[in-house]
Amino acid sequence: MVVETYGAEETKALGLKIGQKAVPGQIFTLSGDLGTGKTVFSQGLSRGLGITEPVSSPTFTIVQVYEGGRLPLYHFDVYRISDVEEMEEIGYDDYFFGSGVCLIEWAELIEELIPGQAVRIMIEKDVEKGFDYRKITIEGMEEL
């Protein structure tokens, strides 16, 4: 499925819709270049889970846990992971196979650890269609 958005609010609204449909144990991978809107999308998804605290990219902590919604959110940013063994050190499988929802930014860097049933989301810019345009490709979800 491909969704086009034309501003941060539309990208956040898409994340919100997906978060509202998320179920325990669901894993979302989030890929895209720097500045494509991964954090904006993440903020929407967290709102869809009922999380009200501010969400930011956990670049330096690898994983940030948000509770207080209908499901916990385990928000990973693996951009700085140099070896998949680092994921084992933080106990990734407790998060991946837990009762919350995982959102993994830069998931392509740990592809061998991602379960096959993960929902894969790719955000791309196309400046010819406008500065705020985003093409968001979603694999693994039937409908919104």
FENSUL-V662284 format. One record per residue. RES is the residue in one small letter. PSI is psi as a letter, one per 40 degrees, with the letter a starting at -180 (none if undefined). Layout:
RES:PSI + RES:PSI
This chain:
m:h + v:h + v:h + e:h + t:i + y:f + g:i + a:d + e:d + e:d + t:d + k:d + a:d + l:d + g:d + l:d + k:d + i:d + g:d + q:d + k:e + a:i + v:i + p:h + g:e + q:i + i:h + f:h + t:i + l:h + s:i + g:i + d:i + l:h + g:e + t:e + g:f + k:d + t:d + v:d + f:d + s:d + q:d + g:d + l:d + s:d + r:d + g:d + l:e + g:e + i:h + t:e + e:i + p:h + v:h + s:i + s:h + p:f + t:d + f:e + t:e + i:d + v:h + q:h + v:h + y:h + e:i + g:e + g:a + r:d + l:i + p:i + l:h + y:h + h:h + f:i + d:h + v:e + y:d + r:e + i:h + s:e + d:h + v:e + e:d + e:d + m:d + e:d + e:d + i:e + g:f + y:d + d:d + d:d + y:d + f:d + f:f + g:a + s:e + g:a + v:h + c:h + l:h + i:h + e:i + w:f + a:d + e:e + l:e + i:f + e:d + e:e + l:e + i:h + p:i + g:d + q:e + a:i + v:h + r:h + i:h + m:h + i:h + e:i + k:i + d:g + v:d + e:d + k:e + g:i + f:d + d:e + y:h + r:h + k:h + i:h + t:h + i:h + e:h + g:e + m:h + e:d + e:i + l:none
